[in-house]
Structure formats: structure tokens, C-alpha cells
Amino acid sequence: MRKSTVSIVKTPSSPDYQDVLEAVEKALHLIGGIEDIIRPDKLVLINPSWVAPPVEPSAGCITLPEVSRAIADIVTSIGARPVIAESSAVGVDTEKLIEESGYRKLREMGYEVVNLKKTPWVKLPVENGRIFETLPCWELVQQADVIVSVPKLKTHDQTEMTCSIKKLKGLLTDKGKKSMHQEGLFEGVVDLMSAVKPRLAVVDAIVCQEGVGPVFGRPVEMNLVLAGKDLVAVDATCARLIGYKPLETLITVNTAARGLGIMDSDGIEILGEPLDKVKRRFLRSIEDDPVKVKDFQLIHGEETCTGCRNTVLSALLDMRNADQLMYLPGVTVLTGGAQPPKGISRENIVTIGKCMPEDSRTERHVDGCPPNNALVVKAIIAGRAEVKRMYADGSLDQTG
């Protein structure tokens, strides 16, 4: 059986553009180059992660502009047309993120840097989708001959890890992102990947995040660039790199199960730096400084998956950061079919997720798989105060 190849290349600490270019060039050379997938005169959509501020390189939140620039320069050298394009998280002003980060400088240098939220959208058909038959995608995504996923490697408060597959959600409209959370993120992202068919991943693992990523995690300097043409193999390798078994990262599992790539280590050849030499166990979201408040109960049922477990934790951390923990006493949160303790009034119970049986849902139920953090906070506060959104502007109903 032919193996998927994934390269791991070391960069200096705080690398400049030339350092990053050399690392990306080496990473692509190790996987056999990209001339087999990128041809002259083709449109290549380079898709970095612009989830939200902070934009400083030291924060480890967004893909470094130097990485996107390096890929664009290599694509140009082949004779193709590179376009760096992304849409930030729901409610986040993508244009503001571009202006405040190094991506504005790339624009000024003549690179095509596109805020997808300012472009037309189309309904993208999904063949054999598990969740969706069509997805609201940007027209530029449909027009691209090749899509390159350029994620920032981070832990994630809902999916354990975000890497080259999960980050493709930036190719959806805000309405599409919200729908994916409501209908099923862990299979919906796989539907998206099967529709857009990315051909290459180049992972920015120079400064990563651990703990409650993908925005407020703790920066971790790894000084690595990874690359591969099989996104499943890339993400499985990144999972091992930061201390997970790939079976713990459900999006990777679901993508491999649909035959879209190889997850098993026996089917992956790692080139460049040995994995054992550079791996480091990251602090997981659920391990990062849990919130404990007297007279507040959080009860997980047998059906609770990582998505709802981590979402509620992240929502509680959002409340702590917003100085809103005073709204927790007296509230009981149930997930995964958990039964309420005796003597607790239904009006004080918040039920979470699609796995909660219909007859167990309260008036304060939050649907989704997993639901948005802010909607969980809204249900807990129950109109007693305004929900303070941690990194997004506008109301909870904003779709864009």
C-alpha cells in the first residue's frame, strides 16, 4: 500500500520571512513538490486561519502572514495565480483583522488578499453528504482550481484540535457556519471537505496554542512547518505531535472513515524531523483551569461527547473572563441525556445539545452539535444581563 507523506521542518525561533520561505520550500520538496497539483495559469486559493483577534504573532491565534506569503511566492514561481482568502468567525470583522495584522502589508506589496465576507456566495453541492446536500460557500471557493489549507495548529474548545480539516469552515458564510454548529459540526466539516476537495495542507506550527484554544489558548512555541497532500494524514500527524491519539480527534476519525485520507500511523511516512524528537503534549481545553462555583451544577450524561463537554467548559470560561460568574449559582446544566437531580426546578435547568431527548429538554434548551458558546451563556444568564461576546462584534443573531 502506498503511504501518505507528511513533512516536518524546523524553523528558527521568531523566524523572519526568509526563514519561513526556506522552511515551506523544504517541507514541500520533501513531499515531492507541488507541480503535480498546481499548474501554470491556474487559480490557487490559499486559505489561512483568520478566526479572530489577537493578531500578534506571539499569540498563536492566526496563521502567520509570512507562511501565506511563502506559499503565494512558490505558487507564483510555478506560473499560477495565488489568492490569499478567508472569512473570520461569525460576527468577527475580517477586514479589521486584515488591517491590524501583517496581511495588510501583503496587500500593500501587491498580493491578492481577499476578505471573503465581501465577495458573492453560492450554493455548493455536496455529493453523498451526511448532513448537507448544499453548503453556502463563497463564489471564489467554487472558482478555485486548487485549495490549499493553511491552518494554525491549536487545541480547540469544542473539537480538541483544529488543523487543516476543521479550518476549512472559514470557506463558509457566517450563516453556513452557524448552520453547521446546529446540524452537526463533526460530520458537517467532512461534508465541506468532500465538496471543496483541498489538495494540499501547509501547517503553521511556529507558535501554536494549547488549553482553551482557538482564540484564548496559551501560546506554545514549536517552530515547525508541516505539509502534506493528504489532509487526514496531516491532521493525524499533528494530533500525535501535540499528544493526542488521532482517535481522540473526531473530525479526523470521521474524515478517514469516509475514505478521504489515511489516519493510521502505519500508512503515513513522516519525512524531515522525527516526530518523537519534536512532539510535545499540549494542555487540553478541558484541563485548562476549570471553573468552580458554589451552588452551580454541571452534569454530563452517558451520551455526552467532547463537543458539548468542551463547549460548556469554554462558555463558563467566557463568563469568568466577562465577570459574569454571579449568574451561575442556582443553575444546573445537563448534557448528553443526563437526568436532573431530585428537587431541582425545571426552570433552573439548562439542557444542551442535540443528544438531549426531546422530553428532557427545558425551556432553556440550547440546540446544536455542538452549540455556539455564546448561546450557552445566553441560556445560563436567562435575560438577567447582556451576553458579552469575547471576540465578535454585533448581536448573537448576526449571520453575515
C-alpha positions in Angstrom: 0.0 0.0 0.0 1.3 3.4 -0.9 1.8 5.6 2.1 0.7 9.3 2.5 3.7 11.5 3.2 3.8 14.3 5.8 6.9 16.5 6.2 8.0 18.2 9.4 10.5 21.1 9.1 12.1 23.1 11.9 12.4 26.9 11.8 14.5 29.2 13.9 12.8 30.9 16.9 10.9 34.1 15.8 11.7 33.3 12.1 11.8 36.1 9.5 10.3 35.8 6.1 13.3 34.2 4.5 13.4 31.6 7.3 9.8 30.8 6.7 10.2 30.6 3.0 13.0 28.2 3.3 11.1 26.0 5.7 8.0 25.9 3.5 10.1 25.2 0.4 11.8 22.3 2.2 8.5 21.0 3.5 7.0 20.9 0.0 10.2 19.4 -1.5 10.1 16.6 1.0 6.5 15.6 -0.1 7.5 15.5 -3.8 6.9 19.1 -4.7 3.5 20.6 -5.8 3.9 20.8 -9.6 1.7 17.7 -9.8 -1.3 19.6 -8.3 -0.6 23.2 -9.3 -0.3 24.1 -12.9 0.6 27.4 -14.7 -2.4 29.8 -15.2 -4.5 28.0 -12.5 -6.3 29.9 -9.7 -4.9 28.7 -6.3 -6.9 29.7 -3.2 -4.6 29.9 -0.2 -6.8 29.6 2.9 -5.1 30.7 6.2 -6.8 30.8 9.6 -8.2 34.3 10.5 -10.6 33.1 13.2 -10.4 36.3 15.3 -8.0 38.7 17.1 -5.5 38.7 18.7 -3.4 39.1 15.6 0.1 39.4 17.2 2.4 36.5 16.1 3.2 35.8 19.8 -0.5 35.0 20.5 -0.5 31.9 18.2 -4.1 32.7 17.0 -4.0 33.4 13.3 -1.8 31.9 10.5 1.4 34.0 10.2 1.3 36.2 7.1 4.8 35.0 6.3 3.6 31.4 5.8 0.8 32.5 3.5 3.2 34.8 1.6 5.7 31.9 1.2 3.1 29.7 -0.4 1.9 32.5 -2.6 5.5 33.1 -3.9 6.0 29.4 -4.6 2.7 29.3 -6.4 3.7 32.4 -8.5 7.0 30.8 -9.4 5.1 27.9 -11.0 3.1 30.4 -13.1 -0.2 30.0 -11.3 -2.3 32.8 -9.6 -2.3 32.8 -5.8 -5.2 34.4 -3.9 -5.0 34.5 -0.1 -8.6 34.4 1.1 -10.5 33.6 4.3 -13.6 34.7 6.4 -13.3 35.1 10.1 -15.6 33.6 12.8 -19.2 34.6 13.0 -19.6 38.3 13.9 -15.9 39.0 13.5 -14.9 41.8 11.2 -12.5 40.1 8.7 -11.4 43.4 7.2 -10.4 44.8 10.6 -8.3 41.7 11.2 -6.6 42.1 7.9 -5.9 45.8 8.6 -4.5 45.1 12.1 -2.3 42.2 11.1 0.6 41.7 8.7 -1.9 40.8 5.9 -2.5 44.5 5.2 1.2 44.8 4.4 0.9 41.9 2.0 -1.9 43.8 0.2 0.3 46.8 0.0 3.1 44.7 -1.5 0.7 43.6 -4.3 -0.5 40.2 -3.1 -4.2 39.4 -3.6 -5.6 39.3 0.0 -9.3 38.8 0.0 -11.9 39.2 2.7 -14.4 36.5 1.6 -17.2 38.2 3.5 -17.1 41.0 0.9 -17.5 38.6 -2.0 -20.5 36.8 -3.6 -21.7 33.5 -2.3 -23.1 30.4 -4.0 -24.7 27.1 -3.0 -22.1 24.5 -3.3 -23.4 20.9 -4.0 -22.3 18.2 -1.6 -22.3 14.7 -3.1 -23.3 12.0 -0.6 -23.3 14.4 2.3 -24.1 13.1 5.8 -25.5 16.4 7.0 -25.8 18.7 4.0 -26.9 18.5 0.3 -25.6 22.0 -0.4 -23.5 24.5 1.6 -23.4 28.3 1.4 -19.9 28.8 0.1 -18.0 31.8 -1.4 -18.0 32.1 -5.2 -14.2 32.3 -5.2 -14.0 28.9 -3.5 -16.1 27.4 -6.3 -13.9 29.1 -8.9 -10.6 28.0 -7.5 -8.7 25.2 -9.3 -6.8 24.3 -6.2 -7.4 25.0 -2.5 -4.6 25.0 0.0 -5.5 24.7 3.7 -3.0 26.8 5.8 -4.1 26.3 9.4 -2.6 27.4 12.7 -2.1 24.3 14.9 -4.1 24.8 18.1 -6.2 23.0 20.7 -9.9 23.7 20.4 -12.6 24.2 22.9 -15.1 22.1 21.0 -13.1 19.7 18.7 -10.0 19.0 20.9 -7.8 20.2 18.0 -8.1 22.5 15.0 -5.9 21.9 12.0 -6.2 21.6 8.2 -9.7 20.0 8.0 -11.5 22.0 10.7 -10.2 25.3 9.5 -12.0 24.8 6.1 -15.1 26.2 7.9 -13.8 29.6 7.0 -14.8 28.9 3.5 -18.5 29.1 4.5 -20.6 32.2 5.0 -21.5 33.2 8.6 -24.9 31.7 8.1 -23.3 28.4 6.9 -21.0 28.3 9.9 -24.0 28.7 12.3 -26.0 26.1 10.5 -23.1 23.6 10.7 -23.0 24.0 14.5 -26.7 23.5 14.7 -26.9 20.4 12.4 -23.6 18.7 13.3 -20.1 20.0 13.2 -18.2 16.7 13.4 -19.8 15.4 10.2 -20.6 18.7 8.6 -17.0 19.7 8.2 -16.3 16.4 6.5 -19.2 17.2 4.1 -17.5 20.6 3.4 -14.1 18.9 2.8 -15.6 16.4 0.4 -17.2 19.3 -1.6 -14.2 21.7 -1.8 -11.6 19.0 -2.2 -8.4 20.7 -0.9 -5.3 19.3 -2.5 -2.6 20.5 0.0 -2.1 21.5 3.6 0.7 23.6 5.0 0.5 23.9 8.8 1.8 26.9 10.7 3.0 25.3 13.9 5.6 28.0 14.6 3.7 29.5 17.6 0.7 27.3 18.5 -2.0 27.4 21.2 -2.8 24.9 24.0 -5.6 24.9 26.5 -8.7 26.8 25.7 -8.0 27.5 22.0 -8.6 28.5 19.3 -8.5 32.1 20.4 -7.7 32.4 24.1 -5.3 29.5 24.4 -1.8 29.7 25.9 0.9 30.3 23.3 3.4 27.4 22.7 6.5 28.0 20.6 7.1 24.9 18.4 8.9 26.4 15.5 7.6 23.9 13.0 6.1 23.8 9.5 4.3 20.7 8.3 3.0 19.8 4.9 1.1 17.1 3.1 -1.3 16.4 0.2 -3.5 14.1 2.4 -5.2 16.3 4.9 -6.2 13.4 7.1 -2.6 12.2 7.4 -1.5 15.8 8.1 -4.1 16.2 10.9 -3.4 12.7 12.4 0.3 13.6 12.5 -0.5 16.9 14.1 -2.6 15.2 16.7 0.3 12.9 17.6 2.6 15.9 17.6 0.6 17.6 20.4 -0.1 14.5 22.5 -3.4 13.1 21.2 -4.2 9.8 19.7 -5.9 10.5 16.4 -8.9 8.5 17.6 -9.5 11.3 20.1 -9.9 13.9 17.4 -13.4 13.0 16.0 -13.2 15.2 12.8 -10.1 13.3 11.8 -11.8 9.9 12.5 -14.9 10.8 10.6 -12.9 12.1 7.6 -10.8 8.9 7.5 -14.0 6.8 7.8 -15.3 8.3 4.6 -12.1 7.3 2.7 -10.8 10.8 2.3 -7.4 10.1 3.7 -5.2 7.9 5.9 -5.2 8.2 9.7 -3.3 5.1 10.8 0.4 5.7 11.5 1.4 2.6 9.5 0.0 4.3 6.4 1.9 7.6 7.0 5.5 8.3 6.2 7.0 11.2 8.1 9.9 13.0 6.4 12.2 15.6 7.8 12.2 16.0 11.6 11.4 12.7 13.5 8.1 13.0 15.3 9.5 11.7 18.6 12.1 14.5 18.5 9.7 17.4 18.2 6.4 16.3 19.8 5.1 17.9 23.0 1.9 17.1 24.9 -0.4 20.2 24.8 -2.6 21.1 27.7 -6.2 20.2 26.6 -9.1 22.5 26.7 -10.9 20.5 29.4 -7.7 20.6 31.6 -7.3 24.3 31.5 -8.3 26.0 34.8 -11.9 24.7 35.2 -14.5 27.0 36.7 -15.9 26.0 40.1 -18.8 28.0 41.6 -20.8 27.1 44.7 -24.5 26.0 44.1 -23.8 25.5 40.3 -24.1 22.0 38.9 -22.8 20.7 35.6 -23.9 17.1 34.9 -22.8 15.1 31.8 -24.8 12.1 30.7 -23.6 8.9 29.0 -24.2 10.4 25.5 -22.0 13.5 26.1 -19.3 13.8 23.6 -16.2 16.0 23.6 -18.1 18.7 21.6 -20.7 19.5 24.3 -18.3 18.8 27.2 -15.7 21.3 25.9 -18.3 23.8 24.7 -19.8 24.2 28.2 -16.4 24.5 29.7 -15.5 27.2 27.2 -18.8 29.0 27.9 -18.0 29.0 31.6 -14.6 30.4 30.9 -16.1 33.1 28.8 -18.4 34.0 31.7 -15.4 34.2 34.0 -13.5 36.4 31.6 -16.5 38.7 31.3 -17.0 38.8 35.1 -20.4 37.1 34.9 -20.0 34.1 37.2 -22.5 35.6 39.6 -25.2 34.2 37.3 -24.2 30.6 37.8 -25.5 29.9 41.4 -28.8 28.1 41.3 -28.3 26.9 37.7 -28.0 23.2 36.7 -26.6 22.4 33.2 -27.3 18.9 31.7 -25.7 17.4 28.6 -25.9 14.0 26.8 -29.2 12.8 28.3 -28.2 13.4 31.9 -31.1 13.2 34.4 -31.8 16.2 36.7 -31.1 15.8 40.4 -34.2 15.5 42.5 -35.6 18.7 43.9 -34.3 20.9 41.1 -37.0 23.1 39.4 -37.1 22.7 35.6 -36.9 26.5 35.2 -33.4 26.4 36.7 -32.2 23.7 34.3 -30.3 24.4 31.1 -30.2 21.5 28.7 -27.5 21.3 26.0 -27.2 19.7 22.6 -28.9 17.5 20.0 -28.4 14.4 22.1 -30.7 15.6 24.8 -34.0 13.7 24.4 -37.0 15.9 23.4 -38.9 15.1 26.6 -36.0 16.1 28.8 -35.4 19.5 27.2 -36.3 22.5 29.3 -37.4 26.0 28.2 -33.7 27.0 28.5 -32.6 24.3 26.0 -29.7 25.1 23.6 -29.7 23.0 20.5 -26.7 22.2 18.3 -23.9 19.7 17.8 -22.1 21.4 19.5 -23.9 24.7 20.1 -22.2 28.1 20.0 -20.5 29.1 23.3 -22.4 32.4 23.4 -25.8 30.7 23.1 -24.9 28.5 26.2 -24.0 31.7 28.1 -27.3 33.3 27.0 -29.3 30.3 28.3 -27.5 30.4 31.6 -27.9 34.2 32.1 -31.6 33.9 31.0 -32.1 37.6 30.3 -30.5 38.9 33.6 -27.7 40.6 31.7 -26.4 41.1 28.2 -24.1 38.3 26.8 -20.6 39.7 26.4 -19.1 38.2 23.3 -15.4 37.6 23.7 -14.1 38.3 20.2 -17.0 39.0 18.0 -18.9 42.2 17.2 -22.7 42.5 16.7 -25.6 40.5 18.1 -25.9 36.8 18.5 -28.3 36.8 15.6 -25.9 38.3 13.2 -25.2 35.9 10.2 -23.3 38.0 7.6 
